[in-house]
Amino acid sequence: MIPVKNSAEILSMRTACEVAATVLYKVVQLVEPGVSTYDLDQAGKEFIRELGAKSACYNYRNGSKIYPGYICTSINEEIVHGIGSMRKTIQSGDAVSVDVVISYDGFIGDNAKTVIVGDVSENVRHLVDSTRESLDYAIGFARPGGRVGDISNAVQTFIESRGLSIVRDFVGHGVGRSMHEEPQIPNYGHKNKGDKLKPGMTLAIEPMVNLGSSGVRMLSDGWTAVTVDGQPSAHFEHTVLINQDGPEVLTLPKK
């Protein structure tokens, strides 16, 4: 069953998502050459604390694996779930993805953004711009009466029209009282397929896109997913509420 939120739960989701968006906004402002991903992780930890929330990433368990970071920071060929490290220093030309998931008053806010640092190649700029635009396009299909496949197909057709590759190993998902709820939302698929969308559903829509091959391999830390060919990847994410009259992006920062 896909959770459908009532009015009180939607209000709580709005608050949690605003907190998540504000943390992401603040962390992204710190992305510049010479800053380590550990610095970003610790800044995220402090911003989350200041806003009275908790990191939903820290100590997140997947089987026997426990995630040690407060936010996810992934550079270039790292697709998702990169762990902050003092050994990873941002340089001009990098594409840096920051993923912030927080818990506030029992509800989750989830969002991500890839930023480019300094002078980057046209290929990297095309990758990042296209991934962001695919999310904006796909959100328009999160409408009552539609289906999950409409969102998935929107991402796929947009990205493939740009000559880029969809990551198929990871998907978007429902979000609410838990970080991962039903339904799963792949970034590829067919229109008019999958679960029907209803008002009150809250979805984390998150295109993950590679410049080269769509293939993924895992690093020895058990968390960080990287491209098999070493080409860069980009990741954007919003939490979206389905209203009677269409989608509402909940993860907009209060600056």
C-alpha positions, 0 to 999 in steps of 0.5 A, spaced: 500 500 500 502 506 498 501 511 504 496 517 503 497 523 507 492 526 511 492 534 512 495 534 518 501 529 516 501 533 509 503 539 514 508 535 517 511 533 511 511 541 509 515 542 515 520 537 514 521 538 507 523 545 508 528 543 513 531 539 508 531 544 503 534 549 507 540 544 510 541 543 502 541 550 500 546 552 506 551 546 504 551 547 497 553 554 498 560 551 501 562 547 495 568 550 493 575 548 491 579 546 497 573 544 501 573 536 503 567 532 503 568 531 510 567 539 511 561 538 508 558 533 512 560 536 518 557 542 516 550 539 514 551 535 521 551 542 524 545 545 520 541 539 521 542 540 529 541 548 529 534 547 525 532 542 530 532 536 526 536 529 525 540 526 520 536 520 517 542 518 513 547 517 520 547 510 522 542 508 517 542 500 516 542 496 510 543 489 512 550 489 516 552 496 513 551 502 517 552 509 514 557 513 517 555 520 514 550 525 516 549 527 509 551 524 502 557 527 498 559 524 491 564 527 486 564 526 479 564 518 478 561 517 484 553 516 483 550 516 490 551 515 497 558 518 497 561 518 504 564 525 507 572 524 507 578 528 509 582 525 503 576 527 498 578 535 496 573 539 491 577 541 485 575 546 480 572 542 474 568 537 479 561 536 479 559 535 486 552 531 488 549 533 495 544 529 498 540 531 504 535 527 508 532 529 515 527 527 520 523 532 523 517 531 528 517 524 525 517 525 518 522 525 512 524 531 508 529 528 502 532 532 496 539 532 492 543 537 488 549 537 483 553 543 483 559 544 478 565 547 481 569 553 477 571 551 470 568 545 467 567 541 460 561 542 456 560 535 457 559 536 464 555 542 464 550 538 459 550 532 464 548 537 470 543 541 466 540 536 463 539 532 469 536 538 473 531 539 467 529 532 467 527 532 474 523 539 473 520 535 467 518 529 470 515 533 476 509 535 471 507 528 471 506 527 478 498 528 477 492 525 480 490 519 476 496 518 472 501 512 474 508 512 476 510 509 469 508 516 467 514 519 471 519 514 470 518 515 462 518 522 462 525 522 465 527 516 461 525 520 454 528 526 456 535 524 458 535 519 452 534 525 448 540 528 450 544 522 449 545 521 456 544 514 460 539 513 466 542 509 472 537 503 473 540 500 479 537 506 484 530 509 484 526 514 487 521 512 492 515 514 496 517 518 502 513 520 509 514 517 516 520 513 513 525 514 508 523 509 503 516 508 502 512 505 496 512 506 491 518 505 487 519 510 482 525 508 477 527 513 472 525 509 466 519 505 464 512 506 460 507 510 460 500 508 463 504 503 467 505 502 475 501 504 481 496 510 480 497 516 483 492 519 488 492 526 492 496 526 498 501 521 496 508 524 497 514 522 492 521 523 492 523 523 485 530 523 483 534 522 476 541 519 477 544 520 470 551 518 467 555 521 462 557 515 459 555 508 461 549 506 465 553 501 469 554 501 476 559 498 481 560 499 488 566 501 492 569 497 498 566 502 503 559 498 501 556 504 500 559 509 494 556 507 487 560 509 482 560 509 474 563 503 471 567 507 466 569 513 471 565 518 467 561 523 471 554 522 474 549 527 476 543 527 481 537 531 483 532 530 487 525 533 490 520 531 495 513 532 491 506 532 494 500 530 489 495 535 490 488 535 487 490 540 482 497 537 480 504 537 483 507 541 489 514 541 490 515 541 498 523 541 498 524 549 497 528 552 502 527 558 506 533 562 505 
